[in-house]
């Protein structure tokens, strides 16, 4: 394997450990719950899910789980406001 490829692999491993390098501002995913699969999204600092719980309460286990999985990488609404 070329040394340049080895260097890129090493760099990728280091980047993967440094979550603060990533700021997710938009996301669409399918979350497989215990009973059904749900479309979950993150846009403009807000989570959305098509499950009944989210539609009635504005929160659900699917969005909370993704938020935990992506902790430190999902941009808050404050992060989306440009600095003056």
Jmol script that loads the backbone (N, CA, C; Angstrom):
load data "model"
ATOM      1  N   UNK A   1       0.848  -1.178   0.000  1.00  0.00           N
ATOM      2  CA  UNK A   1       0.000   0.000   0.000  1.00  0.00           C
ATOM      3  C   UNK A   1       0.893   1.240   0.000  1.00  0.00           C
ATOM      4  N   UNK A   2       0.505   2.256  -0.737  1.00  0.00           N
ATOM      5  CA  UNK A   2       1.291   3.484  -0.814  1.00  0.00           C
ATOM      6  C   UNK A   2       1.300   4.210   0.525  1.00  0.00           C
ATOM      7  N   UNK A   3       2.418   4.842   0.828  1.00  0.00           N
ATOM      8  CA  UNK A   3       2.537   5.554   2.099  1.00  0.00           C
ATOM      9  C   UNK A   3       1.535   6.696   2.206  1.00  0.00           C
ATOM     10  N   UNK A   4       1.172   7.308   1.064  1.00  0.00           N
ATOM     11  CA  UNK A   4       0.193   8.400   1.118  1.00  0.00           C
ATOM     12  C   UNK A   4      -1.183   7.879   1.545  1.00  0.00           C
ATOM     13  N   UNK A   5      -1.535   6.664   1.134  1.00  0.00           N
ATOM     14  CA  UNK A   5      -2.806   6.055   1.532  1.00  0.00           C
ATOM     15  C   UNK A   5      -2.776   5.717   3.024  1.00  0.00           C
ATOM     16  N   UNK A   6      -1.666   5.193   3.488  1.00  0.00           N
ATOM     17  CA  UNK A   6      -1.517   4.869   4.907  1.00  0.00           C
ATOM     18  C   UNK A   6      -1.670   6.132   5.743  1.00  0.00           C
ATOM     19  N   UNK A   7      -1.074   7.220   5.288  1.00  0.00           N
ATOM     20  CA  UNK A   7      -1.200   8.497   5.984  1.00  0.00           C
ATOM     21  C   UNK A   7      -2.644   8.968   6.045  1.00  0.00           C
ATOM     22  N   UNK A   8      -3.377   8.797   4.956  1.00  0.00           N
ATOM     23  CA  UNK A   8      -4.791   9.205   4.914  1.00  0.00           C
ATOM     24  C   UNK A   8      -5.635   8.347   5.862  1.00  0.00           C
ATOM     25  N   UNK A   9      -5.339   7.054   5.920  1.00  0.00           N
ATOM     26  CA  UNK A   9      -6.060   6.160   6.829  1.00  0.00           C
ATOM     27  C   UNK A   9      -5.801   6.565   8.275  1.00  0.00           C
ATOM     28  N   UNK A  10      -4.553   6.848   8.617  1.00  0.00           N
ATOM     29  CA  UNK A  10      -4.210   7.288   9.972  1.00  0.00           C
ATOM     30  C   UNK A  10      -4.914   8.594  10.321  1.00  0.00           C
ATOM     31  N   UNK A  11      -4.939   9.509   9.367  1.00  0.00           N
ATOM     32  CA  UNK A  11      -5.601  10.794   9.582  1.00  0.00           C
ATOM     33  C   UNK A  11      -7.104  10.591   9.791  1.00  0.00           C
ATOM     34  N   UNK A  12      -7.712   9.706   9.009  1.00  0.00           N
ATOM     35  CA  UNK A  12      -9.141   9.415   9.146  1.00  0.00           C
ATOM     36  C   UNK A  12      -9.447   8.831  10.525  1.00  0.00           C
ATOM     37  N   UNK A  13      -8.589   7.951  11.015  1.00  0.00           N
ATOM     38  CA  UNK A  13      -8.774   7.376  12.354  1.00  0.00           C
ATOM     39  C   UNK A  13      -8.720   8.462  13.423  1.00  0.00           C
ATOM     40  N   UNK A  14      -7.779   9.381  13.278  1.00  0.00           N
ATOM     41  CA  UNK A  14      -7.655  10.481  14.242  1.00  0.00           C
ATOM     42  C   UNK A  14      -8.887  11.372  14.181  1.00  0.00           C
ATOM     43  N   UNK A  15      -9.323  11.729  12.978  1.00  0.00           N
ATOM     44  CA  UNK A  15     -10.526  12.550  12.806  1.00  0.00           C
ATOM     45  C   UNK A  15     -11.748  11.886  13.432  1.00  0.00           C
ATOM     46  N   UNK A  16     -11.870  10.575  13.272  1.00  0.00           N
ATOM     47  CA  UNK A  16     -13.030   9.856  13.803  1.00  0.00           C
ATOM     48  C   UNK A  16     -13.109   9.950  15.324  1.00  0.00           C
ATOM     49  N   UNK A  17     -11.984  10.130  15.981  1.00  0.00           N
ATOM     50  CA  UNK A  17     -11.944  10.269  17.438  1.00  0.00           C
ATOM     51  C   UNK A  17     -12.227  11.701  17.891  1.00  0.00           C
ATOM     52  N   UNK A  18     -12.184  12.662  16.995  1.00  0.00           N
ATOM     53  CA  UNK A  18     -12.340  14.080  17.337  1.00  0.00           C
ATOM     54  C   UNK A  18     -13.694  14.585  16.842  1.00  0.00           C
ATOM     55  N   UNK A  19     -14.754  14.245  17.593  1.00  0.00           N
ATOM     56  CA  UNK A  19     -16.117  14.587  17.188  1.00  0.00           C
ATOM     57  C   UNK A  19     -16.335  16.089  17.018  1.00  0.00           C
ATOM     58  N   UNK A  20     -15.555  16.899  17.721  1.00  0.00           N
ATOM     59  CA  UNK A  20     -15.748  18.350  17.643  1.00  0.00           C
ATOM     60  C   UNK A  20     -15.391  18.913  16.267  1.00  0.00           C
ATOM     61  N   UNK A  21     -14.825  18.121  15.405  1.00  0.00           N
ATOM     62  CA  UNK A  21     -14.526  18.568  14.040  1.00  0.00           C
ATOM     63  C   UNK A  21     -15.773  18.596  13.162  1.00  0.00           C
ATOM     64  N   UNK A  22     -16.842  17.914  13.598  1.00  0.00           N
ATOM     65  CA  UNK A  22     -18.050  17.771  12.783  1.00  0.00           C
ATOM     66  C   UNK A  22     -19.198  18.536  13.413  1.00  0.00           C
ATOM     67  N   UNK A  23     -19.920  19.268  12.583  1.00  0.00           N
ATOM     68  CA  UNK A  23     -21.128  19.963  13.023  1.00  0.00           C
ATOM     69  C   UNK A  23     -22.235  19.629  12.028  1.00  0.00           C
ATOM     70  N   UNK A  24     -23.160  18.789  12.455  1.00  0.00           N
ATOM     71  CA  UNK A  24     -24.260  18.367  11.587  1.00  0.00           C
ATOM     72  C   UNK A  24     -25.354  19.418  11.645  1.00  0.00           C
ATOM     73  N   UNK A  25     -25.698  19.976  10.500  1.00  0.00           N
ATOM     74  CA  UNK A  25     -26.737  21.003  10.436  1.00  0.00           C
ATOM     75  C   UNK A  25     -28.017  20.488   9.808  1.00  0.00           C
ATOM     76  N   UNK A  26     -27.940  19.372   9.111  1.00  0.00           N
ATOM     77  CA  UNK A  26     -29.111  18.789   8.461  1.00  0.00           C
ATOM     78  C   UNK A  26     -28.914  17.279   8.381  1.00  0.00           C
ATOM     79  N   UNK A  27     -29.999  16.544   8.655  1.00  0.00           N
ATOM     80  CA  UNK A  27     -29.892  15.091   8.669  1.00  0.00           C
ATOM     81  C   UNK A  27     -31.251  14.478   8.380  1.00  0.00           C
ATOM     82  N   UNK A  28     -31.265  13.424   7.597  1.00  0.00           N
ATOM     83  CA  UNK A  28     -32.464  12.610   7.365  1.00  0.00           C
ATOM     84  C   UNK A  28     -32.057  11.161   7.575  1.00  0.00           C
ATOM     85  N   UNK A  29     -32.874  10.439   8.341  1.00  0.00           N
ATOM     86  CA  UNK A  29     -32.546   9.047   8.642  1.00  0.00           C
ATOM     87  C   UNK A  29     -33.820   8.236   8.813  1.00  0.00           C
ATOM     88  N   UNK A  30     -33.687   6.941   8.674  1.00  0.00           N
ATOM     89  CA  UNK A  30     -34.768   6.021   8.997  1.00  0.00           C
ATOM     90  C   UNK A  30     -34.380   5.320  10.288  1.00  0.00           C
ATOM     91  N   UNK A  31     -35.241   5.424  11.279  1.00  0.00           N
ATOM     92  CA  UNK A  31     -34.984   4.818  12.586  1.00  0.00           C
ATOM     93  C   UNK A  31     -35.889   3.603  12.725  1.00  0.00           C
ATOM     94  N   UNK A  32     -35.305   2.430  12.911  1.00  0.00           N
ATOM     95  CA  UNK A  32     -36.087   1.210  13.081  1.00  0.00           C
ATOM     96  C   UNK A  32     -36.434   1.061  14.554  1.00  0.00           C
ATOM     97  N   UNK A  33     -37.679   1.379  14.902  1.00  0.00           N
ATOM     98  CA  UNK A  33     -38.146   1.213  16.272  1.00  0.00           C
ATOM     99  C   UNK A  33     -38.532  -0.233  16.529  1.00  0.00           C
ATOM    100  N   UNK A  34     -39.113  -0.496  17.701  1.00  0.00           N
ATOM    101  CA  UNK A  34     -39.535  -1.857  18.037  1.00  0.00           C
ATOM    102  C   UNK A  34     -40.695  -2.332  17.173  1.00  0.00           C
ATOM    103  N   UNK A  35     -41.529  -1.390  16.710  1.00  0.00           N
ATOM    104  CA  UNK A  35     -42.736  -1.769  15.972  1.00  0.00           C
ATOM    105  C   UNK A  35     -42.719  -1.342  14.506  1.00  0.00           C
ATOM    106  N   UNK A  36     -42.120  -0.222  14.204  1.00  0.00           N
ATOM    107  CA  UNK A  36     -42.117   0.323  12.844  1.00  0.00           C
ATOM    108  C   UNK A  36     -40.823   1.075  12.581  1.00  0.00           C
ATOM    109  N   UNK A  37     -40.628   1.412  11.324  1.00  0.00           N
ATOM    110  CA  UNK A  37     -39.524   2.293  10.932  1.00  0.00           C
ATOM    111  C   UNK A  37     -40.096   3.697  10.780  1.00  0.00           C
ATOM    112  N   UNK A  38     -39.348   4.697  11.242  1.00  0.00           N
ATOM    113  CA  UNK A  38     -39.818   6.079  11.213  1.00  0.00           C
ATOM    114  C   UNK A  38     -38.799   6.982  10.525  1.00  0.00           C
ATOM    115  N   UNK A  39     -39.307   7.938   9.775  1.00  0.00           N
ATOM    116  CA  UNK A  39     -38.448   8.958   9.172  1.00  0.00           C
ATOM    117  C   UNK A  39     -38.153  10.001  10.246  1.00  0.00           C
ATOM    118  N   UNK A  40     -36.877  10.211  10.509  1.00  0.00           N
ATOM    119  CA  UNK A  40     -36.435  11.172  11.515  1.00  0.00           C
ATOM    120  C   UNK A  40     -35.559  12.194  10.811  1.00  0.00           C
ATOM    121  N   UNK A  41     -35.682  13.451  11.209  1.00  0.00           N
ATOM    122  CA  UNK A  41     -34.877  14.483  10.587  1.00  0.00           C
ATOM    123  C   UNK A  41     -34.411  15.534  11.570  1.00  0.00           C
ATOM    124  N   UNK A  42     -33.369  16.224  11.182  1.00  0.00           N
ATOM    125  CA  UNK A  42     -32.845  17.355  11.939  1.00  0.00           C
ATOM    126  C   UNK A  42     -32.588  18.464  10.937  1.00  0.00           C
ATOM    127  N   UNK A  43     -33.188  19.616  11.161  1.00  0.00           N
ATOM    128  CA  UNK A  43     -33.068  20.743  10.232  1.00  0.00           C
ATOM    129  C   UNK A  43     -33.195  22.045  11.016  1.00  0.00           C
ATOM    130  N   UNK A  44     -32.320  22.990  10.766  1.00  0.00           N
ATOM    131  CA  UNK A  44     -32.370  24.321  11.385  1.00  0.00           C
ATOM    132  C   UNK A  44     -32.473  24.254  12.905  1.00  0.00           C
ATOM    133  N   UNK A  45     -31.741  23.327  13.513  1.00  0.00           N
ATOM    134  CA  UNK A  45     -31.701  23.237  14.964  1.00  0.00           C
ATOM    135  C   UNK A  45     -32.859  22.509  15.603  1.00  0.00           C
ATOM    136  N   UNK A  46     -33.727  21.887  14.803  1.00  0.00           N
ATOM    137  CA  UNK A  46     -34.900  21.198  15.347  1.00  0.00           C
ATOM    138  C   UNK A  46     -34.985  19.759  14.848  1.00  0.00           C
ATOM    139  N   UNK A  47     -35.402  18.883  15.755  1.00  0.00           N
ATOM    140  CA  UNK A  47     -35.637  17.484  15.415  1.00  0.00           C
ATOM    141  C   UNK A  47     -37.073  17.295  14.971  1.00  0.00           C
ATOM    142  N   UNK A  48     -37.294  16.297  14.118  1.00  0.00           N
ATOM    143  CA  UNK A  48     -38.633  15.934  13.652  1.00  0.00           C
ATOM    144  C   UNK A  48     -38.686  14.420  13.505  1.00  0.00           C
ATOM    145  N   UNK A  49     -39.855  13.844  13.802  1.00  0.00           N
ATOM    146  CA  UNK A  49     -40.067  12.412  13.605  1.00  0.00           C
ATOM    147  C   UNK A  49     -41.525  12.211  13.227  1.00  0.00           C
ATOM    148  N   UNK A  50     -41.784  11.215  12.405  1.00  0.00           N
ATOM    149  CA  UNK A  50     -43.149  10.962  11.957  1.00  0.00           C
ATOM    150  C   UNK A  50     -43.933  10.052  12.900  1.00  0.00           C
ATOM    151  N   UNK A  51     -43.338   9.640  14.016  1.00  0.00           N
ATOM    152  CA  UNK A  51     -44.044   8.752  14.941  1.00  0.00           C
ATOM    153  C   UNK A  51     -45.137   9.507  15.701  1.00  0.00           C
ATOM    154  N   UNK A  52     -46.067   8.742  16.226  1.00  0.00           N
ATOM    155  CA  UNK A  52     -47.212   9.320  16.937  1.00  0.00           C
ATOM    156  C   UNK A  52     -46.779  10.112  18.178  1.00  0.00           C
ATOM    157  N   UNK A  53     -45.815   9.589  18.902  1.00  0.00           N
ATOM    158  CA  UNK A  53     -45.342  10.263  20.112  1.00  0.00           C
ATOM    159  C   UNK A  53     -44.811  11.657  19.795  1.00  0.00           C
ATOM    160  N   UNK A  54     -44.009  11.775  18.747  1.00  0.00           N
ATOM    161  CA  UNK A  54     -43.466  13.088  18.394  1.00  0.00           C
ATOM    162  C   UNK A  54     -44.573  14.027  17.933  1.00  0.00           C
ATOM    163  N   UNK A  55     -45.517  13.501  17.176  1.00  0.00           N
ATOM    164  CA  UNK A  55     -46.609  14.340  16.673  1.00  0.00           C
ATOM    165  C   UNK A  55     -47.481  14.881  17.797  1.00  0.00           C
ATOM    166  N   UNK A  56     -47.627  14.124  18.895  1.00  0.00           N
ATOM    167  CA  UNK A  56     -48.464  14.590  20.002  1.00  0.00           C
ATOM    168  C   UNK A  56     -47.684  15.332  21.081  1.00  0.00           C
ATOM    169  N   UNK A  57     -46.407  14.964  21.298  1.00  0.00           N
ATOM    170  CA  UNK A  57     -45.639  15.550  22.399  1.00  0.00           C
ATOM    171  C   UNK A  57     -44.476  16.437  21.963  1.00  0.00           C
ATOM    172  N   UNK A  58     -44.109  16.353  20.692  1.00  0.00           N
ATOM    173  CA  UNK A  58     -42.971  17.133  20.218  1.00  0.00           C
ATOM    174  C   UNK A  58     -41.634  16.542  20.617  1.00  0.00           C
ATOM    175  N   UNK A  59     -41.638  15.303  21.104  1.00  0.00           N
ATOM    176  CA  UNK A  59     -40.417  14.581  21.463  1.00  0.00           C
ATOM    177  C   UNK A  59     -40.715  13.094  21.390  1.00  0.00           C
ATOM    178  N   UNK A  60     -39.681  12.299  21.199  1.00  0.00           N
ATOM    179  CA  UNK A  60     -39.868  10.847  21.142  1.00  0.00           C
ATOM    180  C   UNK A  60     -38.539  10.151  21.400  1.00  0.00           C
ATOM    181  N   UNK A  61     -38.623   8.852  21.622  1.00  0.00           N
ATOM    182  CA  UNK A  61     -37.416   8.070  21.900  1.00  0.00           C
ATOM    183  C   UNK A  61     -36.484   8.018  20.693  1.00  0.00           C
ATOM    184  N   UNK A  62     -37.031   8.135  19.491  1.00  0.00           N
ATOM    185  CA  UNK A  62     -36.212   8.062  18.273  1.00  0.00           C
ATOM    186  C   UNK A  62     -35.305   9.288  18.158  1.00  0.00           C
ATOM    187  N   UNK A  63     -35.880  10.481  18.337  1.00  0.00           N
ATOM    188  CA  UNK A  63     -35.073  11.702  18.250  1.00  0.00           C
ATOM    189  C   UNK A  63     -34.111  11.796  19.428  1.00  0.00           C
ATOM    190  N   UNK A  64     -34.558  11.370  20.611  1.00  0.00           N
ATOM    191  CA  UNK A  64     -33.671  11.412  21.777  1.00  0.00           C
ATOM    192  C   UNK A  64     -32.490  10.464  21.600  1.00  0.00           C
ATOM    193  N   UNK A  65     -32.741   9.286  21.028  1.00  0.00           N
ATOM    194  CA  UNK A  65     -31.656   8.326  20.801  1.00  0.00           C
ATOM    195  C   UNK A  65     -30.643   8.870  19.796  1.00  0.00           C
ATOM    196  N   UNK A  66     -31.134   9.433  18.697  1.00  0.00           N
ATOM    197  CA  UNK A  66     -30.216  10.004  17.700  1.00  0.00           C
ATOM    198  C   UNK A  66     -29.436  11.173  18.280  1.00  0.00           C
ATOM    199  N   UNK A  67     -30.092  11.991  19.080  1.00  0.00           N
ATOM    200  CA  UNK A  67     -29.401  13.117  19.718  1.00  0.00           C
ATOM    201  C   UNK A  67     -28.259  12.604  20.587  1.00  0.00           C
ATOM    202  N   UNK A  68     -28.506  11.535  21.336  1.00  0.00           N
ATOM    203  CA  UNK A  68     -27.451  10.951  22.176  1.00  0.00           C
ATOM    204  C   UNK A  68     -26.332  10.350  21.329  1.00  0.00           C
ATOM    205  N   UNK A  69     -26.701   9.664  20.250  1.00  0.00           N
ATOM    206  CA  UNK A  69     -25.701   9.040  19.383  1.00  0.00           C
ATOM    207  C   UNK A  69     -24.785  10.078  18.742  1.00  0.00           C
ATOM    208  N   UNK A  70     -25.344  11.234  18.428  1.00  0.00           N
ATOM    209  CA  UNK A  70     -24.607  12.279  17.715  1.00  0.00           C
ATOM    210  C   UNK A  70     -24.175  13.416  18.640  1.00  0.00           C
ATOM    211  N   UNK A  71     -24.184  13.164  19.939  1.00  0.00           N
ATOM    212  CA  UNK A  71     -23.856  14.196  20.918  1.00  0.00           C
ATOM    213  C   UNK A  71     -22.533  14.882  20.583  1.00  0.00           C
ATOM    214  N   UNK A  72     -22.574  16.186  20.601  1.00  0.00           N
ATOM    215  CA  UNK A  72     -21.390  16.975  20.297  1.00  0.00           C
ATOM    216  C   UNK A  72     -21.209  17.277  18.822  1.00  0.00           C
ATOM    217  N   UNK A  73     -22.010  16.628  17.962  1.00  0.00           N
ATOM    218  CA  UNK A  73     -21.868  16.850  16.525  1.00  0.00           C
ATOM    219  C   UNK A  73     -23.074  17.560  15.916  1.00  0.00           C
ATOM    220  N   UNK A  74     -24.210  17.542  16.621  1.00  0.00           N
ATOM    221  CA  UNK A  74     -25.422  18.170  16.099  1.00  0.00           C
ATOM    222  C   UNK A  74     -25.419  19.637  16.499  1.00  0.00           C
ATOM    223  N   UNK A  75     -25.555  20.507  15.517  1.00  0.00           N
ATOM    224  CA  UNK A  75     -25.534  21.947  15.762  1.00  0.00           C
ATOM    225  C   UNK A  75     -26.798  22.367  16.501  1.00  0.00           C
ATOM    226  N   UNK A  76     -26.637  23.168  17.549  1.00  0.00           N
ATOM    227  CA  UNK A  76     -27.808  23.720  18.225  1.00  0.00           C
ATOM    228  C   UNK A  76     -28.300  24.917  17.431  1.00  0.00           C
ATOM    229  N   UNK A  77     -29.493  25.381  17.746  1.00  0.00           N
ATOM    230  CA  UNK A  77     -30.028  26.533  17.020  1.00  0.00           C
ATOM    231  C   UNK A  77     -29.137  27.756  17.214  1.00  0.00           C
ATOM    232  N   UNK A  78     -28.444  27.860  18.353  1.00  0.00           N
ATOM    233  CA  UNK A  78     -27.521  28.980  18.578  1.00  0.00           C
ATOM    234  C   UNK A  78     -26.328  28.907  17.633  1.00  0.00           C
ATOM    235  N   UNK A  79     -25.888  27.694  17.324  1.00  0.00           N
ATOM    236  CA  UNK A  79     -24.751  27.519  16.413  1.00  0.00           C
ATOM    237  C   UNK A  79     -25.089  27.952  14.995  1.00  0.00           C
ATOM    238  N   UNK A  80     -26.385  27.974  14.666  1.00  0.00           N
ATOM    239  CA  UNK A  80     -26.809  28.290  13.310  1.00  0.00           C
ATOM    240  C   UNK A  80     -26.948  29.784  13.067  1.00  0.00           C
ATOM    241  N   UNK A  81     -26.880  30.589  14.135  1.00  0.00           N
ATOM    242  CA  UNK A  81     -26.988  32.040  13.996  1.00  0.00           C
ATOM    243  C   UNK A  81     -25.604  32.594  13.673  1.00  0.00           C
ATOM    244  N   UNK A  82     -25.466  33.310  12.558  1.00  0.00           N
ATOM    245  CA  UNK A  82     -24.147  33.846  12.206  1.00  0.00           C
ATOM    246  C   UNK A  82     -23.673  34.894  13.211  1.00  0.00           C
ATOM    247  N   UNK A  83     -22.403  34.866  13.516  1.00  0.00           N
ATOM    248  CA  UNK A  83     -21.824  35.856  14.423  1.00  0.00           C
ATOM    249  C   UNK A  83     -21.743  37.205  13.730  1.00  0.00           C
ATOM    250  N   UNK A  84     -21.991  38.248  14.499  1.00  0.00           N
ATOM    251  CA  UNK A  84     -21.944  39.610  13.938  1.00  0.00           C
ATOM    252  C   UNK A  84     -20.620  40.246  14.285  1.00  0.00           C
TER     253      UNK A  84
END
end "model"
wireframe off; spacefill off
backbone 0.3
color backbone group
